[in-house]
Amino acid sequence: MSETKTYNWAVLGCGKIARKFVSDLKLLPNARLYAAAARDLSRAQEFAAELGFEVAYGSYEELVRDPKVDVIYIATPHSHHREHALLCLSHKKAVLCEKALALNSNGVEEMMACARENNTFFMEAFWTMFQPSYRKAMEILRSGELGKIKIVRSDFAFNAPYLEDKRLYNVKLGGGSLLDIGIYPVFAALTSLGLPETIKTFADFSPTGSEESISIICKYADGAMANLTSSFSSYSPTQTEYFCEKGYLVLNPRWFTPTQVTVWKEGGEVMTYPKSHKEGFGYQYEAEHVMECLDQGRIESPLMSWQMSRDLIKFLDRIRIDAGIFFPDHDDKMFF
């Protein structure tokens, strides 16, 4: 048997999400915590010392020039993903980039073209796709035992303090609930029903111009519907429900992380699939998949494919157009 290759991981952007991801990366024996980079060297050094990285860089350019780096996890605000992914890919560094992959379809296409040109692995870090509970739910829905999906209802909301200069409300950083947390309900609809025929939205905007709350109604050619909600001004169960012809399936609260799955079938039968996940937050599953793809010489994931990311950003673009969500520093006015 050949030995499992160990990959030198680097983190570009040393914030909260990066800390969670790295804590799970430590659970994988073939992942080596090698380098951390931030715009501020002291911040990178503090992050590296706290989490156990070997090297710290005060610029992203230094990071991508390090020949020992195998794969880079991009954890900066999504307004900067395009710029940072292009930098990494042009230096032939494998990339796992946080969602949303970019602010619009144009950015996503540029990133994928760069990955293809450099024959380098690139994947959107949509960790939900790799959760055991989510994959179990998709298996049940696709088996047909509950019949066709007729309605998807999904929400994600929490009450965030209004701080106009912070990322959540800053349109220069792609602020607003849609791209930050609304992307999860959109993902739930996309992975079960595909792209909708018709989209209607209702949005409420903060004083900065960022979208604070949004409700999205989707209609599909076969009659199926989706009701999707996200908000920074209220709390919600953060649950996803699939109403089917012969029953329904519920991804219980905090459905985007490892959770329980409940299935009700006509006739009254109820089945609960308990959380099978025991360690960490659940980010290790996507990291493990990235290394499997690298072992196989892939530049694209067969699970979180480039086409899936294209469809997701296209879905989000259509929602933004209908709702009038515009990022003046990033969107071409012709986009609307």
C-alpha positions as CSV (number, residue, x, y, z in Angstrom):
1,M,0.0,0.0,0.0
2,S,1.2,3.5,-0.8
3,E,1.5,6.0,2.0
4,T,-1.1,8.8,2.2
5,K,0.4,12.0,1.1
6,T,0.5,14.9,3.6
7,Y,-0.5,18.3,2.3
8,N,0.9,21.6,3.5
9,W,-2.2,23.8,4.2
10,A,-2.1,27.6,4.3
11,V,-4.7,30.0,5.4
12,L,-5.2,33.3,3.6
13,G,-7.1,35.6,6.0
14,C,-6.9,35.0,9.8
15,G,-10.4,35.7,11.0
16,K,-13.1,33.8,12.9
17,I,-14.1,31.4,10.2
18,A,-10.5,30.5,9.6
19,R,-10.1,29.6,13.3
20,K,-13.0,27.2,13.1
21,F,-11.8,25.7,9.8
22,V,-8.3,25.2,11.2
23,S,-9.5,23.6,14.4
24,D,-11.2,20.9,12.2
25,L,-8.2,20.6,9.9
26,K,-6.2,19.4,12.9
27,L,-8.5,16.3,13.0
28,L,-7.0,15.1,9.6
29,P,-3.7,13.2,9.9
30,N,-2.7,14.1,6.3
31,A,-3.2,17.9,6.8
32,R,-0.2,19.8,8.0
33,L,-0.7,23.3,9.4
34,Y,2.0,25.1,7.5
35,A,1.4,28.8,6.8
36,A,-0.9,31.6,7.8
37,A,-1.1,35.0,6.1
38,A,-2.7,38.3,6.8
39,R,-2.2,41.9,5.7
40,D,-0.8,42.5,9.1
41,L,2.2,40.4,10.1
42,S,1.5,40.6,13.8
43,R,-2.0,39.3,13.3
44,A,-0.7,36.4,11.2
45,Q,2.0,35.6,13.8
46,E,-0.6,35.6,16.6
47,F,-2.9,33.3,14.6
48,A,0.0,31.0,13.7
49,A,1.2,30.7,17.2
50,E,-2.3,30.1,18.6
51,L,-3.2,27.4,16.2
52,G,0.1,25.8,15.5
53,F,1.2,26.9,12.0
54,E,4.9,26.8,11.2
55,V,5.2,30.0,9.2
56,A,3.5,33.4,9.3
57,Y,3.4,36.0,6.4
58,G,2.4,39.6,6.5
59,S,1.4,39.6,2.8
60,Y,-0.5,37.3,0.6
61,E,2.1,37.7,-2.2
62,E,4.8,36.2,0.1
63,L,2.4,33.3,0.9
64,V,1.8,32.3,-2.8
65,R,5.5,32.5,-3.5
66,D,6.3,29.9,-0.9
67,P,7.1,26.6,-2.8
68,K,6.1,24.5,0.2
69,V,2.5,25.5,0.2
70,D,0.2,22.9,-1.4
71,V,-3.3,24.2,-0.8
72,I,-4.7,27.5,0.3
73,Y,-7.9,28.1,2.2
74,I,-9.2,31.6,1.4
75,A,-11.2,33.1,4.4
76,T,-11.3,36.8,3.5
77,P,-14.6,38.7,3.0
78,H,-16.4,37.5,-0.2
79,S,-15.8,40.9,-1.8
80,H,-12.1,39.9,-2.0
81,H,-12.4,36.3,-3.0
82,R,-11.9,36.9,-6.7
83,E,-8.7,38.9,-6.2
84,H,-7.2,36.4,-3.8
85,A,-8.2,33.3,-5.7
86,L,-6.7,34.7,-8.9
87,L,-3.5,35.4,-7.0
88,C,-3.3,31.9,-5.6
89,L,-4.3,30.1,-8.8
90,S,-1.9,32.1,-11.0
91,H,0.9,30.7,-8.7
92,K,-0.6,27.2,-9.2
93,K,-1.7,26.8,-5.6
94,A,-4.7,24.6,-5.0
95,V,-7.6,26.7,-3.6
96,L,-10.5,26.0,-1.3
97,C,-12.4,29.4,-1.3
98,E,-15.1,30.3,1.1
99,K,-18.6,31.1,-0.1
100,A,-19.9,33.2,-1.7
101,L,-17.3,32.4,-4.3
102,A,-17.5,35.9,-5.7
103,L,-20.0,38.8,-5.7
104,N,-21.4,37.9,-9.2
105,S,-21.1,35.5,-12.1
106,N,-18.4,37.5,-13.9
107,G,-16.1,37.0,-10.9
108,V,-16.8,33.3,-10.7
109,E,-16.1,32.8,-14.4
110,E,-12.8,34.6,-14.1
111,M,-11.7,32.4,-11.2
112,M,-12.6,29.2,-13.0
113,A,-10.9,30.3,-16.2
114,C,-7.7,30.9,-14.2
115,A,-7.9,27.5,-12.5
116,R,-8.4,25.8,-15.9
117,E,-5.5,27.9,-17.5
118,N,-3.2,26.9,-14.7
119,N,-4.5,23.3,-14.4
120,T,-4.9,23.9,-10.7
121,F,-7.5,22.6,-8.2
122,F,-10.3,25.1,-7.3
123,M,-13.4,24.5,-5.2
124,E,-16.0,26.6,-3.3
125,A,-16.0,25.8,0.4
126,F,-19.6,25.0,0.7
127,W,-19.2,22.7,3.8
128,T,-22.9,21.7,3.9
129,M,-22.5,19.7,0.8
130,F,-20.1,17.3,2.7
131,Q,-22.0,17.0,6.0
132,P,-23.2,13.4,6.7
133,S,-26.7,14.6,7.7
134,Y,-27.1,16.6,4.5
135,R,-25.9,13.8,2.3
136,K,-28.3,11.4,4.0
137,A,-31.2,13.8,3.4
138,M,-30.3,14.1,-0.3
139,E,-30.1,10.3,-0.5
140,I,-33.6,9.9,0.9
141,L,-35.1,12.7,-1.3
142,R,-33.5,11.3,-4.4
143,S,-34.6,7.7,-3.7
144,G,-38.2,8.7,-4.5
145,E,-39.6,7.1,-1.3
146,L,-41.2,10.4,-0.4
147,G,-42.3,11.1,-4.0
148,K,-41.6,14.4,-5.8
149,I,-40.5,17.4,-3.8
150,K,-43.3,20.0,-4.0
151,I,-42.2,22.7,-1.6
152,V,-38.8,23.7,0.0
153,R,-38.9,26.0,3.0
154,S,-35.6,27.2,4.4
155,D,-34.4,30.0,6.6
156,F,-31.4,31.4,8.3
157,A,-31.6,34.5,10.6
158,F,-30.0,36.0,13.6
159,N,-30.2,39.5,15.2
160,A,-26.9,41.2,14.4
161,P,-25.9,44.6,16.0
162,Y,-26.1,47.3,13.4
163,L,-22.5,48.5,12.9
164,E,-22.3,50.3,9.6
165,D,-18.6,49.9,9.1
166,K,-18.5,46.2,9.8
167,R,-18.7,43.5,7.1
168,L,-22.3,42.5,7.5
169,Y,-23.6,46.0,6.7
170,N,-20.8,47.3,4.5
171,V,-21.8,47.2,0.8
172,K,-18.1,47.8,-0.2
173,L,-17.5,44.3,1.3
174,G,-20.6,42.7,-0.3
175,G,-22.6,43.2,3.0
176,G,-26.1,42.0,3.4
177,S,-27.8,38.9,4.7
178,L,-28.2,37.2,1.2
179,L,-24.6,36.5,0.4
180,D,-23.6,35.9,4.0
181,I,-26.3,33.6,5.3
182,G,-29.1,33.6,2.7
183,I,-26.8,31.7,0.5
184,Y,-27.6,28.6,2.6
185,P,-31.4,28.5,1.9
186,V,-30.6,29.2,-1.7
187,F,-28.3,26.3,-1.7
188,A,-31.0,24.1,-0.2
189,A,-33.3,25.0,-3.0
190,L,-30.7,24.6,-5.7
191,T,-29.5,21.2,-4.6
192,S,-33.0,19.8,-4.4
193,L,-35.0,21.6,-7.1
194,G,-32.4,23.2,-9.4
195,L,-32.6,26.7,-10.9
196,P,-36.2,28.2,-10.7
197,E,-38.2,29.4,-13.6
198,T,-39.5,32.5,-11.7
199,I,-38.1,34.5,-8.7
200,K,-40.0,37.1,-6.6
201,T,-38.2,38.8,-3.8
202,F,-39.1,41.2,-0.9
203,A,-36.2,42.9,0.7
204,D,-35.6,45.4,3.5
205,F,-32.5,47.6,3.5
206,S,-30.4,49.1,6.2
207,P,-29.2,52.7,6.3
208,T,-26.0,51.8,4.6
209,G,-27.9,50.4,1.6
210,S,-27.1,46.8,2.4
211,E,-30.0,44.3,2.4
212,E,-30.9,43.4,6.0
213,S,-33.7,40.9,5.4
214,I,-35.0,39.1,2.4
215,S,-37.8,36.8,1.5
216,I,-37.5,34.8,-1.8
217,I,-40.3,32.9,-3.5
218,C,-39.3,30.6,-6.3
219,K,-41.5,28.8,-8.9
220,Y,-40.4,25.9,-10.9
221,A,-41.6,24.6,-14.3
222,D,-43.0,21.4,-12.8
223,G,-45.0,23.3,-10.2
224,A,-42.6,23.0,-7.3
225,M,-41.9,26.1,-5.1
226,A,-39.4,27.3,-2.6
227,N,-39.8,29.8,0.2
228,L,-36.4,31.1,1.3
229,T,-35.6,33.7,4.0
230,S,-32.6,35.3,5.6
231,S,-32.2,38.2,8.0
232,F,-29.8,40.1,10.3
233,S,-32.7,41.6,12.3
234,S,-34.5,38.6,13.8
235,Y,-34.0,35.1,14.9
236,S,-35.4,32.0,13.1
237,P,-35.3,28.2,13.7
238,T,-32.6,28.0,10.9
239,Q,-34.3,24.9,9.6
240,T,-35.0,23.4,6.2
241,E,-38.1,21.4,5.3
242,Y,-38.9,19.5,2.1
243,F,-42.6,18.9,1.6
244,C,-43.1,15.9,-0.7
245,E,-46.0,14.0,-2.2
246,K,-45.8,11.1,0.3
247,G,-44.4,12.8,3.3
248,Y,-41.8,15.4,4.4
249,L,-38.2,15.6,5.5
250,V,-36.8,18.1,8.0
251,L,-33.2,19.1,8.4
252,N,-33.4,20.2,12.0
253,P,-32.2,23.5,13.4
254,R,-28.7,24.6,12.3
255,W,-29.3,22.4,9.4
256,F,-26.2,23.5,7.5
257,T,-23.9,21.9,10.1
258,P,-24.0,18.3,11.3
259,T,-27.6,17.8,12.6
260,Q,-30.5,15.3,12.9
261,V,-32.8,14.4,10.0
262,T,-36.4,13.7,10.6
263,V,-38.6,11.9,8.1
264,W,-42.4,11.6,8.2
265,K,-44.2,9.3,5.8
266,E,-47.9,9.2,5.0
267,G,-49.5,6.7,7.4
268,G,-47.8,8.3,10.3
269,E,-44.3,6.6,10.3
270,V,-41.6,8.8,11.7
271,M,-37.9,8.2,11.5
272,T,-35.1,10.2,13.0
273,Y,-31.6,9.9,11.8
274,P,-29.4,11.1,14.6
275,K,-26.4,13.3,14.2
276,S,-23.5,11.0,13.2
277,H,-20.9,13.6,13.7
278,K,-18.9,13.6,16.9
279,E,-15.8,15.8,16.5
280,G,-15.2,19.4,15.5
281,F,-17.5,21.8,13.7
282,G,-17.8,19.8,10.5
283,Y,-15.3,21.6,8.2
284,Q,-13.0,18.6,8.1
285,Y,-15.3,16.8,5.6
286,E,-14.7,19.4,2.9
287,A,-11.0,19.6,3.6
288,E,-10.7,15.8,3.5
289,H,-12.5,15.8,0.1
290,V,-10.1,18.5,-1.2
291,M,-7.1,16.2,-0.4
292,E,-8.8,13.2,-2.0
293,C,-9.3,15.3,-5.2
294,L,-5.6,16.3,-5.1
295,D,-4.6,12.6,-4.6
296,Q,-6.5,11.8,-7.8
297,G,-5.0,14.7,-9.8
298,R,-8.3,16.5,-10.1
299,I,-8.7,20.3,-10.6
300,E,-12.4,20.2,-10.0
301,S,-14.5,18.4,-7.3
302,P,-17.1,15.9,-8.5
303,L,-19.3,16.8,-5.6
304,M,-19.0,20.6,-5.3
305,S,-18.5,21.0,-9.0
306,W,-17.7,24.2,-10.9
307,Q,-21.2,23.9,-12.5
308,M,-22.8,23.8,-9.1
309,S,-21.0,27.0,-8.1
310,R,-22.0,28.6,-11.5
311,D,-25.6,27.7,-10.9
312,L,-25.4,29.0,-7.3
313,I,-24.0,32.4,-8.2
314,K,-26.5,32.6,-11.1
315,F,-29.3,32.0,-8.7
316,L,-27.9,34.7,-6.3
317,D,-27.5,37.1,-9.2
318,R,-31.1,36.7,-10.3
319,I,-32.3,37.3,-6.7
320,R,-30.1,40.4,-6.4
321,I,-31.4,41.8,-9.7
322,D,-35.1,41.3,-8.6
323,A,-34.5,42.7,-5.2
324,G,-32.3,45.7,-6.3
325,I,-29.2,44.6,-4.3
326,F,-26.3,46.4,-5.9
327,F,-22.6,46.6,-4.9
328,P,-21.4,49.8,-6.4
329,D,-17.7,49.0,-6.2
330,H,-18.1,45.6,-7.8
331,D,-21.1,45.4,-10.0
332,D,-21.1,46.8,-13.5
333,K,-24.2,48.9,-13.8
334,M,-25.1,47.0,-16.9
335,F,-25.5,44.0,-14.6
336,F,-28.9,45.5,-13.8
